[in-house]
Amino acid sequence: MKKGDLKRYLKLSKYVFFDAIMIAISYLIAIFMFMVLELPLDETALFIALPSVIAFKLIVYYLTGMYKMLENHVGFEDVIKISFVAIFSNIIIVIFIATTNINFMYKSAYFFITIAEIGLVTLPRIANRIIIYIKTNYDWNRALGKRTLIVGAGDAGELVVKEIYRNKELNNIPLAFVDDNKDKIGNRLLGIQIIGPINRIKEYIDVYKIEEVIIAINYYPNKEMQKLVQMVADKNVKIKKLLSMTNVDANQKPQIIDVKIEDLLNRDEIILDDDCIKDFIKDEVVLVTGGGGSIGSELCRQIAELNPKQLIIFDIYENNAYDVQQELLRKFHKANKPLDLKVLIGSVYNRQRLEHVYKTFKPTVVFHAAAYKHVPLMEDSAVEAVRTNVIGTFNASSLANQYNVKKFVLVSSDKAVRSTNVMGATKRYAELIIQEQQSHAKDTKFSSVRFGNVLGSNGSVIPLFKKQIADGGPLTVTHQDITRYFMTIPEAVGLILQCGVYAQGGEVFILDMGDPVRIVDLAEKMISLAGLRPNEDIKIEITGLRPGEKLFEELLVDHNHEDQHRTPNNKIYIEKQREVLESELELEKIIETLESYSNEDVKVFVGKVIPSYKRNGD
């Protein structure tokens, strides 16, 4: 016999033995009750019939799956099942007594026997959970767990507490709930008191010396979430939330995750024309260059949901491309949805390789997200910035023209506006290439989308601050007053897709990024979200502006600017562009002579093509 089979056999035997004893005891309780009441009972007939009754019930228990219950996870539903089986089997016994006149037990006694049987049969199955619960509470009283306040005393709050019981790694001690439902306040959930409304959370944090807050509310309005997170962050208390169960698979355990900095930034909700975007992508062969990057990978995620005929991910970095590929394949396999996905490795500056992709797969829509974007790194590697951002864009766009792509969208940057760094200047160069390609396009509609920083993208300030907090600080900020515009990656990508819908050829779309954010304020909020005190627990260090870095990013959208026109989406504007001549771009020259340029020489060349490029602010 295999080890696993032996283990199952021993478990089955254990519960069969326990159940037999408990059924017998339930009948002994009935006998004792009749003795007290001095009622006559044919005990001889009962003891003869009892083995058969026990055997019958054990067979019913087995056939109804009672021996397949997980002993450490027996819950309310399982108790209901036990009750139903006990009632059903006893009804059959009562019918047997009534039809055969074999009166080994009073029929009315089965009301009491059933209650006793349910309780006694359930007890061994929940005993282990009771022991774990008592042990866990005993351990909590001795441990240095985090004193925890849970926001929301509903189903989600119950899930959080159960997950804390189950998951020893969480190390939380739930002390109380807060909830705005007046009918709940003063009551208890799973033995934990519901102490008051959410708007008094600061007071409760002080009174109960709370060290961590867990938000357990599904479908909480964004503005209310921001307000709540800000109140907790003001107290320098670590804050987490239950990942909405709509965002995870039904068979997954609840997940308690850190609240993101996005929840503290006051941004208007972005509304998209979902139907038009679906029509734009559906049944198209979509190529995403740089499909493994921060923006490119999110483009692939959103495009995949829109039923393209085929999605092609093209990226030079195989690890990123592989990660996105596996993520999408897992997701669509679980959902049992079709996805024609092709992942190809290569660089956009390798024209021969890129042309093979266009010729073989014949994309009808192209999103060009492949680019070098790190400002300080590109200052020291300007030749590579030109190779990818300029020549790569020329290759991708000219091949789109050659192979009759329907729409080509360049992912650009706010740093293209009056740039003080070579990265931004090469992005402006790329925009001009797109303009020039449109001037002699056959069927292709070219456009560019210009936007600012995205929260959490690779190499951005958010991941850097997270690592610095994990290391105990300091958080490095280049200037006390430096500001940046921010948007989440999904928001930015949604707007890029919307721009693709609007594109009729030659537009530079600019995204309204909202109000700028001081990086120092961002650093302080992230420290507070971690439950620490800015400049006490974690220092913020001012390091000085880096080469090519601006103190203030250019305002992308100026509502009074006569060259900017609103689209049907109030977050998207179109900036009027002048006609671009092929001769002013000097593409042939840079393609042929790039390898001969030094780092400084190539910056001088870019400066001649892009007069608005002022090196290091000069």
N, C-alpha and C positions, 0 to 999 in steps of 0.2 A: 504494500500500500504506500502511495506517495505521501510525503510529509504534509502537503496541503490538504489532501483528502483525509488524512488522519486527524488533522486539526479541526476540519469541518465536522467529522464524525464525533469527536469528543465534545464539541460545542453543542451539537444536536442532542447527544446523549445527556449532557448536563441539563439542558432545558426540558427534555422529556421527563427526566427524573424529578426535577423541580415541579413541573406542571402536574405530574401524577400525585405528588405529595399535597400540592395546594388544592387540587380537586377533592382529594380525600378529606382534607381539613375542612373545606367548605361544607361537606356533608356532615362531618363530626360537629360542626357549629350548629347545624340544623337539629341534629340529635339532641345536643345539649339544650337547645332552646325548647324542644318539646318536653324534655325531662323537667325543666324548670316550670313549664306550663302544665305539667302532669297530664300530657296528651298521650294516648296509646299509639305505639308504632311497632310494626312488625320488624324488629331489628335483624332477625335471621334472614328474612327476604332481602333486606337492604344490603347486608354484608355479602350475600350471594350475588346480588345484581351489581354491586359497586365495581368490581374488576371490569365487568363488561362496559359499564358507563365510562370508566376511566379510559379504557381502550378506544371506545367510540370517539370520545372527545379528543384524544391525542391524534387520532386519524384525521378528524376535522381540522384540528390546529395545523397539522402538517399540510393538508391539501389547500388550506387558505393562506399559506405562506408565512405563518407566524414565526417559523424557525429561520426565516431569512432576514429578520430584522437585525440591524446593526446595534449591538448592545450599548455602544457609547453614544448613540445618536437617536435613541428612542424618544419621540416627541409626542405632541398632542394627537397628531393624526394616527400614530401607532396605537395609542391608548383607545381611540375611537374604534379602531379595527378590532382590538382585543375585545372590547365591549360588544361589538356587533356579533363576533364569532361566538362569544359566551351566550348571548341572548338567543341567537339562531339555534345553537346546539341544544340548549335547554328547552326551547319551544318544541323541537323534534322529540325530546324525551317525554315531555308532557303529553304530546299527541300519542306517543307509544303507550303510555300508561292508560290514557283514556280509551284507546281502541282495543287494548289487550286485557284490561282489568288486572294486570300484574301490578298491584299496588304496593310497591316497595317504598314509596315516599308520597306524602301528600302533594297534590298538584300545586296548591297554594304556597307550599314551602319554597317553590322554585323562585319566587320573587326575592326571598332572602338569600337563597343559595347562589343566585346569579350575581347579586351585589357582592357577596363574599368572594365568589370565584374571580370576578373582575379585579377586585383589589388584590387578592393573593397572587394571581397569575401575573399581574402587572408589576408587582413589587420587585421580584428578582431582575426584571428587565430594566428598571429605572434605578436600581440600587447603585450601580456603578456611577451613574450621572450624579446621584445624590452625594456619593462619597467624593467625587471630583469637585462638586460645588463647595462642599464643606472644606475640603483641603485647600481649594483655591482661595476661599475667603480667609482661611487660617494663614495661608502664605502671604496674602495681601497685608494682613495685620502686622506681619513681621517684616515685609519687604519695604524697599524704598521706591515704590512705584510712583508714577506721576498722578497727582491729585487732579482728577478730570471732571469737567463739566460738559454735559451733552446737550446740544441745542436741538430740540425736537423730540417730543415724547410720543411718537407714533410708531408705525411699522418700521421705518428706517432707524429710529432710535432703539427699538428692540433688537434689530439686526446688529447694531453697533455693540450693544452690551453682550449679546451672545458671541460675537466675534472676539471681544475682549476676553470673555471666559475661555474661549477655545484656543486663541492664539497667544501663547505664552510670551512671544517676542514683543508684543505690544507694550507690556509692562505699564498698564494703566489701572488706576483705581477709580472707578466711576462713583462720584460722590452725590451727584444730583443731576436732574434734568431741568431745563427751562423750556417753556412752551407758552404760546400766546392764547391757547384754548383755556378759557376760564374754568370750564368744567373739569379740566384735568388737574389744575393747580391744587395742591394739597393732597392729592392722591399719590399712589406709588405705581411704578412700572418695574416689574421684575425685582421688587423689593427696594427700589431706589426712588427717593422722594422727588416729586415735581414741585419745585420751590417757587416759581414765579414766571413773569413774562420776560421775553427776550430783551426788551429795552432797558431792563435793570441789570444787564449782564456784567457791567463794570462793577456794580455794587457786590454782586455775588462772587465775582473773582476775588475781591478783597476779603469778604467775610469767610469764604471757604478756603482761602489761600490756594486758589486754583493754579496749576502749573501747565495744564493743556486743555484746550477746548476742541471738541469734535462736533462739527455741524452734520446733523443727520436729518435733513429735510430735502425731499425730492421736489423738483419744480419750484425752487425758490427764486423769486424775481431778481433779476440782475442788480437792480438798484438797491434792493433790500440786502442782498448778499454783500455788496460793496460796503454798505453802512455797517453791517454786522462785523465784517472782517476788520474794518477800520477801528471799531470800538475795542475789539480784542487786541488788535495790533498796538493800540494806544497804551495798553497795559503790559506790553512786552511779554505776552503769553503765547506760547507755541499754539498754532491752530491747524487742525486737519479737518477733512470732511469725508463723508462716505461717498464713494464713487457711485453715481446714480446707477441703479440696477438696470436701467434701460441701455446703459453703455457697455454692459458686460454680458457674456453668455449666461443663459439660464442655469447651466450646471456649474458655474464658477462660484467660489465663495465670495462673500462681501469683501470689498477692498476699502481700506481706510488710507487715504492719500493726503499728502501735504497740500494746503491751499496754495495756489499759484499767485505770483505777483500781479497777473492780469486782473485778479479779483479786486485789487486795490486801485486800479487805474480807471478813472471816470471816462468811459468811452460810450458814445451813442451806439445803439444797436444798428448793425449794418443789414439792410434789406436788399435782397437780390431778386431778380426776375427768374425764378427757378425754371419755369416752363420754357422760356426762351433759351436758357443755358442748356437744358436737356436737349432741345431741338438742335442746338448748335453742335453738340458733341455726338448725339446718337447716330450710329451707323457710319461714323467717320473713322479713318485710319489716322490716329493721333500720334505724333512724334514729340517727345519731350526731351530736349537736349539738357544735360545737367540734371537728369531725372533722379539722381541719387542725393542731391543737395537738399538744403532745408526747404526752399521754395519749390524746387523741382519734384521732390518726393511728395509734398502735399498736393501739388498739381496732379500727380499720378493717382493719389488716393481719391481725390474728388472726381477726376475724369473717369476712373474705373467704375464709379457708381452711376455714371450717366450712360451706360450701354454703348460704348464705342464699338465699332466693328473690330478694331485692333488697337492696342496700346503698345507703343514702342518706347522703351526707356533706353536712352543713350547717355553713357557717362564714362569718363576716363578712370574713375576710382571704383574698382570692382567691389570692394567691401560694402560701400554705400548702396550700390546698385543691387547687390545680392540681398542685402537686408530688406530693401523695399520690395524686391521680387518675392521673397519668402513671406513677408507680411501680407501682401496682397493675395498670394496663393492660399495661405492659411485661411484668411478671412472669407474668400469666395468659396473655398472648399467647404467650410463650416456652414455657410449659408446656402450651399448647394446651388450656386449661381454660376453661369458660364462667364469666363473672362479669357479672351485671346490676348495673352501677354507675351511680349518678346523683349528680352533684355540683351542689349548689345554694348560691348566695351569698345571705346575709341575716343579720340579727341576731335573736337570741331575744327582744330587748325590742320588736321590731316584731311585735306580735301578729297583725296582718292578714297579713303575709308568712308567718309561722309557721303560721297556720291554713290558708293555701293549701297548704302542704306536707302537713299532716295530711289535709286533705280530698282532695287529688289522689292521694297515694301510699298513704294508709291504712297507716301503719307499725303493726306488731304488737308490736315491742319497741323501746324507746327508751333510749339511754344519753345522759344529759345531762352533757356534759363542758365545755360552753361556760361560761367564767367568766373574770373578771379575777383574777389570783392573786399579783401582785407586791406584797408588803407595803409597802415604802416609797413606791412610786408611788401606791398607792391611798390612802395617808394624805393625799396632796395632791389626789386626785381621788375623794373619797368619794362624790360624787353619781353618778359613773359606776360605781363599785363596786356601789351600790344598784340602779342602772338595770339592769345586766346580771345580777349575782349574785342579786338578790332578785326584781325584776319579771320578768326573763328566766326564772327558775326557775318563777315562778307561771304565766307564759304557757305554758311547755312542759308543765308538769304538769297544769294545768287542761284544756288541750286534749287531753292524753292521756286524761283522764277522759271528756271530751266525745266523743272518737272511739274509745272502747273499746279502747285499747291493752292488751295482755295484761300486760306488765311494763314498769315505768319505773324506771330506776336512776340516782340522782343521784351524781355523783362529787364527794365532799366532801373535807375536809381536817382534819388534826390541829389546825390553827390555829383550828378552830371550838370547841375545848374551852377554856373560860375565857380567851377571847381578849383580848389587849392591843392589837389592831390592828383597823381597820375591815374589812379583807379577811376575817379570820377570823370576825368578828362577822356579816358578811353571809353567810358560808357556814353558820353556825349558823342564821341566819334562814331560809336555803334549806332546811335540814333540817327546821325546824318547819313550813314550807310543805308539804313532802312528807308529814309526819305528819298535817297537817290534811286534805290531799287524800285520804289513805287513809280517814279517818273517814267520808267520804261517797262512797267509790268504789263504782262499780257492778261492773265486771268487772276493773278494773286493780289490779295489785299493785304498790304503791310501796315503794321502799327506798332507803337511802343507804349509801354506802361511804366510810368515813373512813380516810385513811392519811396518812403523812408525806411527806417529800421523796423525789423520784425522781432517780436519778443521770442526769445528762446532759440533763435537760429544759431547754427554752428558758428562759433567765434564771436558771438555778440556778447554784450555786457552781462546778460542774465546768467548764462552758464558759468561765466567767469566769477561772478559774485557768489554763486552757489558753491563753487569749489573753494573760494577764499573763506567763506563762512565755515565750511567743513574743516578747513585747515586751522581755524581759530583766528583768522584775519591776518593782516589788515585788509580791508577792501580798498582797492586803488582806484581813485578818480583823478582824471587828468587836470581838472580845474573846478574850483568851487562853484562857478556859475555856468558850467557847460550844460547845454540842453540838447535834447534829441526828440524827434517825433517817433512814436511807436504805434505799431499795429500788430495784432496776433497773426501768426502764419496762416491759419484757416481763413481769417477775414481778408487778408491780402490776396490770397489765392482765389477766393470767391470773387473778388473785384476784378482780378486779372481775367477770369473766365467771362465776367460780364462785359469787360472791355472788348474781348474777342467777339462777342455778339454784336456790339455797337460798331466795330471796325468796318469802315467803308473804303479805307485806303489812305495812308499818309498821315494818320492822326498820331499825336503824342498825347496819350491819356495821362492825366495826373490825378492821384488819389488824395482826397482830403484826409489827412492823418489826425485831425483834431488839434488839441492844444499840445504844445511842447512840454516835455517832462524834464525837470532838473535831475541830473544823474545822481547828485548827492541825495536828493529826496528819495530816489529809487533805492539807493544803497541803504538808507535808514529804514525804509519800509521792509526791505528784504531781511534785514537784521531783526526787526521787530517780529516779522512772521515766524522767524526761527525761535522766538521766545527769548531773545537776548536784547540787551540795551545798547543802542548805538553809542559809540565812543566811550563806553564803559566796559562792557563784555567784549565787544568787537570794535576795533578802531577803524576810522576812515582816514586814509592817507591821500593827500593831494600830491600828485607826481609831476605835473606840468604837461602842457600840450605836446603831443607827438608830431613828428614831421608830417606835414600835409593835413593836419587835423584842424577843423574849424571849431570856434567856441560855440557858434550858433549855426545850425543847419538853415539852409535857405527855406523860406516859406513857400511850400509847393503851390498852394491854392491861395490866390489873392482875389477875393470876391469883387474887388473894384478894378481888377485888371481888364482892360478892354480886349486883350488877346486871349482871354480865357473864357470858354463857353461851357455852360452847364449842360449835362446830358440828362436823360430821364432819371438817372440815379443821382441823388444829391451828394454822394461821396465821390463822384467821378466827373472830372472836367476835361475839356479838350483845349490844349494850348495851340494857338495858331502858329504854323511853321512857314518859313520861307522856302523857296525853291532851292534845291541843292544840286550843284553841277558836279559831274563826275571828275572833272579836272581839279577841283579844289580839294578833293579827298586824297589825292596822290597815292591811291591804293597800290597801283602797279609798282611804284617806287619802293614803298615800305615792304611789300611782299618780297621783292627781289633783293633788297639790301638790309633787311632786318638783322641778319646775323653779324653784320659788320658794325652795328651800333653799340656803343657803350651804354651803361645805365643812364648817364647824364645826357648823352647825345640823343637818345630816343625821346627823352622828355622835351628836349628842345624841338625835335621834329613834331611831336604831338602839339606843342604850344603854337607852332606855325599854322597847323590845320585847325586847331581849336583856340581862337584868339581869347575866348573868355577864361581860359585856363591860366590862373595866376599861381605860379609855383610857390608853395609855402606861404601864400598870402601876399607875395610881393607884387 
